Amino acid sequence: MICGKQMTGQHTPLTSQYLFNGLVINPAYAGSRDALAANLTYRHQWAGLDGAPVTQIASIHAPVARRKVGLGLLLYNDKIGVSQETGLFSNYAYRVRFRNGKLSFGLGAGLTFLRSQWSTLAIQQTSDISFASDTRSAIRPNFSTGAFYYTKNWFVGVSAPFLIVHRYSVNNDGWKLSDSRGDLQPMLTGGYVFELSREVKLKPSTLVRYRTATGVQADLSTNLIYQDRIWLGASYRSGDAFVASLEVLPTPQWRLGYAYDLGMSKLRAAHFGSHEVMLQYEFGYRIRVKDPRSF
């Protein structure tokens, strides 16, 4: 009771189907689908656990200016316990041809709306003034940056989705800019598509995050693709969960996806796993038989 210990937790929206909602992790992804692409994602993490993270994400992006520039918008809402964070980002990517693929450099800028509702907690000491009122809401600017290179068969990207991190200061009663390098979370992504036959492909991929406070966390994934319409996926998130996913493309424009995370951390006994659903539509899509997109 007289000892204290620092605890850390996730501070960026987490998704298992990150490859098709790329603006969440990298602004350079804008325009890479070569179509006006809209994506909706809903994630309920740790179902059955009170105060568990719930995330909604909406994004839209497209190539413009003779396809050299990609523009996008990202809106997300992330709720954990009594705290809620809502962000709106605009994304800009400049794309150039490089060797056999395209190299894209991206920048993102937006606003983050932060708030905490302490008064909704059920407490034993009702006279505790620390929980008598909600935290004053705050609107703060934020930025992101990244680079993304992709060819017909493989891709690699590096990014920092949140360059500015804010922490709530109890003593100063407000949100303050964090000057700790440990709060930054650079990410590295990569993947390759193997053509096993005319109808079957195999696509292994990875997402690696790094924080000074918690070290390296990696998503190791693989997808079996049948006729470019049915995707069966399996992933392992180090120290956290095994993930199974299914994606169906009833038409070249529509993509429906579901992912289930089977928790492997010490919290696994307190919840029933994590659920994530995704809906994507691409406007004005042209079917390219010789060069279908698999990421």
C-alpha positions in Angstrom: 0.0 0.0 0.0 2.9 2.4 0.6 4.7 1.4 -2.7 3.9 2.8 -6.2 4.7 1.4 -9.6 4.4 3.0 -13.0 2.1 1.4 -15.5 1.9 1.8 -19.3 -0.8 1.1 -21.8 -1.7 1.6 -25.4 -2.1 5.2 -26.6 -2.8 4.8 -30.3 -5.8 3.1 -31.9 -5.1 -0.6 -32.4 -6.5 -2.6 -35.4 -5.9 -6.1 -36.6 -6.8 -5.3 -40.2 -4.4 -2.4 -40.5 -3.4 -3.2 -44.1 -6.6 -1.9 -45.5 -7.0 1.1 -43.2 -3.4 2.3 -43.8 -4.0 5.9 -42.9 -4.3 4.9 -39.2 -0.5 4.1 -39.2 0.9 6.0 -42.2 -0.2 9.1 -44.0 1.9 8.1 -47.0 -0.7 5.4 -47.7 -3.0 8.1 -49.1 -3.9 7.4 -52.7 -2.1 4.1 -52.9 -5.2 2.2 -53.8 -5.4 4.2 -57.1 -9.1 4.8 -56.5 -11.3 6.8 -54.2 -11.4 4.4 -51.2 -13.6 4.7 -48.1 -13.2 2.5 -45.1 -15.2 2.0 -41.8 -13.7 0.0 -39.0 -15.3 -0.9 -35.6 -13.2 -2.6 -32.9 -14.4 -3.9 -29.5 -11.3 -4.9 -27.6 -11.5 -7.3 -24.6 -15.2 -8.0 -24.8 -16.8 -8.5 -21.4 -14.3 -6.3 -19.5 -15.7 -3.1 -18.1 -13.9 0.0 -19.5 -12.2 -2.0 -22.3 -11.1 -0.1 -25.4 -13.7 0.6 -28.1 -12.5 2.2 -31.4 -14.3 3.5 -34.4 -12.4 4.6 -37.5 -13.5 6.2 -40.8 -11.1 7.1 -43.6 -11.3 8.2 -47.2 -8.4 8.8 -49.6 -7.7 9.1 -53.3 -5.0 10.0 -55.9 -5.2 13.5 -57.5 -3.1 15.7 -59.7 -2.4 13.0 -62.3 -2.0 10.5 -59.5 1.3 12.1 -58.2 -0.5 13.3 -55.1 -2.7 11.4 -52.7 -5.1 13.2 -50.3 -7.0 11.6 -47.4 -9.1 12.2 -44.3 -9.0 10.2 -41.1 -11.6 10.4 -38.3 -11.2 8.2 -35.2 -12.8 7.8 -31.8 -11.0 5.8 -29.1 -12.6 5.2 -25.7 -10.8 3.5 -22.9 -12.4 3.5 -19.4 -13.5 7.0 -18.6 -11.2 8.6 -21.1 -12.1 9.4 -24.7 -10.0 10.7 -27.6 -11.4 11.9 -30.9 -9.1 12.9 -33.8 -9.5 14.4 -37.2 -6.5 14.2 -39.6 -5.9 15.5 -43.1 -3.3 13.5 -45.0 -1.0 14.5 -47.9 1.2 12.1 -49.9 3.5 12.8 -52.8 4.2 9.8 -55.0 7.1 9.2 -57.4 8.0 6.3 -59.6 11.1 4.5 -58.2 12.6 1.4 -59.9 9.7 -1.0 -60.4 7.3 0.6 -58.0 6.1 3.8 -56.3 7.7 5.7 -53.4 5.4 7.9 -51.4 6.2 10.5 -48.7 3.3 11.5 -46.4 2.4 14.2 -43.9 -0.6 14.4 -41.7 -2.0 17.3 -39.6 -5.1 17.4 -37.5 -6.7 18.0 -34.1 -7.2 15.7 -31.2 -10.1 16.2 -28.7 -9.3 14.8 -25.3 -11.7 14.3 -22.3 -12.3 12.2 -19.2 -15.5 11.6 -17.4 -14.4 10.8 -13.8 -17.9 11.4 -12.4 -19.2 8.2 -14.2 -17.1 6.0 -11.9 -18.6 4.0 -9.1 -16.5 4.8 -6.0 -16.7 3.9 -2.4 -15.8 7.3 -1.0 -18.3 9.6 -2.6 -16.8 12.6 -0.9 -13.5 12.2 -2.9 -13.2 15.5 -4.8 -10.8 14.0 -7.3 -13.7 12.2 -8.9 -16.4 14.8 -8.2 -16.2 16.4 -11.7 -15.0 15.6 -15.2 -11.7 16.6 -16.7 -11.9 19.9 -18.6 -11.9 19.0 -22.3 -9.0 20.0 -24.4 -8.3 20.4 -28.1 -4.7 19.9 -29.2 -3.0 19.8 -32.6 -1.1 16.7 -33.8 0.9 15.6 -36.8 2.0 12.4 -38.5 4.6 11.5 -41.1 5.8 8.4 -43.0 7.1 6.9 -46.2 5.7 4.0 -48.2 7.2 2.0 -51.1 5.2 -0.6 -53.0 5.5 -2.7 -56.1 3.2 -5.4 -57.6 4.4 -8.0 -55.2 5.8 -6.4 -52.0 5.7 -3.2 -49.9 7.5 -1.6 -47.0 6.6 1.4 -44.9 8.0 3.4 -42.0 5.9 6.0 -40.0 5.2 7.9 -36.9 1.4 8.2 -36.7 1.4 10.6 -33.7 4.3 13.0 -33.4 2.8 14.9 -30.4 1.7 13.1 -27.3 -0.3 14.7 -24.5 -0.5 13.5 -20.9 -3.0 14.6 -18.2 -1.3 16.3 -15.3 -3.2 15.9 -12.0 -1.2 18.6 -10.2 -1.7 21.2 -13.0 -5.3 20.0 -13.7 -4.9 19.9 -17.5 -3.5 18.2 -20.6 0.2 18.9 -21.0 2.6 18.3 -23.9 4.8 15.3 -23.2 8.5 15.8 -23.8 9.4 12.2 -23.2 10.9 10.4 -26.2 9.4 7.2 -24.8 6.0 8.3 -25.8 6.8 8.3 -29.5 5.8 5.1 -31.3 7.6 4.6 -34.7 6.2 1.8 -36.8 7.6 -0.4 -39.6 5.5 -2.4 -42.0 6.3 -4.8 -44.8 4.9 -7.7 -46.8 5.2 -9.9 -49.9 2.8 -11.7 -52.2 3.7 -15.2 -53.4 1.7 -16.6 -56.3 1.3 -20.3 -55.5 -1.0 -20.9 -58.5 -3.3 -19.0 -60.8 -6.0 -18.9 -58.1 -4.1 -19.0 -54.8 -1.7 -16.5 -53.3 0.1 -16.3 -50.0 0.8 -12.9 -48.4 3.0 -12.8 -45.2 3.3 -9.4 -43.6 4.4 -7.7 -40.4 3.8 -4.6 -38.4 6.5 -3.7 -35.8 6.0 -1.0 -33.1 8.6 0.4 -30.7 8.3 2.3 -27.5 11.1 3.0 -25.1 8.8 2.2 -22.2 7.5 -1.1 -23.4 10.0 -2.2 -26.1 9.2 -3.9 -29.4 5.8 -5.4 -30.3 5.3 -7.1 -33.6 2.3 -8.4 -35.6 3.3 -11.4 -37.6 0.6 -12.2 -40.2 -0.1 -14.4 -43.2 -3.1 -14.4 -45.6 -4.2 -17.1 -48.0 -5.9 -15.5 -50.9 -8.3 -17.5 -53.2 -9.2 -16.0 -56.5 -8.6 -12.5 -55.1 -12.0 -12.8 -53.4 -11.6 -14.7 -50.2 -8.9 -14.0 -47.7 -8.1 -16.3 -44.7 -5.7 -14.8 -42.3 -3.8 -15.7 -39.1 -1.6 -13.4 -37.0 0.3 -13.4 -33.8 0.7 -10.1 -31.8 3.7 -10.6 -29.6 2.8 -10.8 -25.9 -0.9 -10.1 -26.6 -3.0 -12.3 -28.9 -3.5 -14.7 -31.7 -5.7 -13.3 -34.5 -7.9 -15.0 -37.0 -9.5 -13.0 -39.8 -11.8 -13.5 -42.8 -12.3 -11.0 -45.7 -14.7 -11.4 -48.6 -14.8 -9.4 -51.8 -18.3 -10.0 -53.3 -17.3 -7.4 -56.0 -14.1 -5.7 -56.9 -15.4 -2.6 -55.1 -16.6 -4.1 -51.8 -14.5 -5.6 -49.1 -16.0 -7.1 -45.9 -13.8 -8.1 -43.1 -13.9 -9.7 -39.6 -11.1 -10.4 -37.1 -11.2 -12.1 -33.8 -8.3 -11.7 -31.3 -7.8 -14.5 -28.8 -6.0 -12.9 -25.9 -2.8 -14.4 -24.6 -1.8 -11.8 -21.9 -2.6 -12.0 -18.2 -5.9 -10.3 -18.9 -7.2 -13.3 -20.9 -9.2 -14.7 -18.0 -11.1 -11.5 -17.6 -12.5 -11.1 -21.2 -13.9 -13.0 -24.2 -11.5 -11.8 -26.9 -11.6 -8.9 -29.2 -13.9 -8.3 -32.2 -13.3 -6.2 -35.2 -15.4 -5.6 -38.3 -14.4 -3.6 -41.5 -16.3 -2.3 -44.5 -14.5 -0.9 -47.5 -15.7 0.5 -50.8 -13.7 1.8 -53.8 -15.3 4.2 -56.1 -14.4 4.2 -59.8 -12.3 1.0 -59.5 -10.9 -0.4 -62.6 -10.2 -4.2 -62.6 -6.6 -4.9 -63.5 -6.4 -8.6 -64.4 -2.6 -8.5 -64.9 -1.9 -6.4 -61.7 -4.5 -6.9 -59.0 -3.8 -5.1 -55.7 -3.3 -7.4 -52.7 -2.4 -4.6 -50.2 
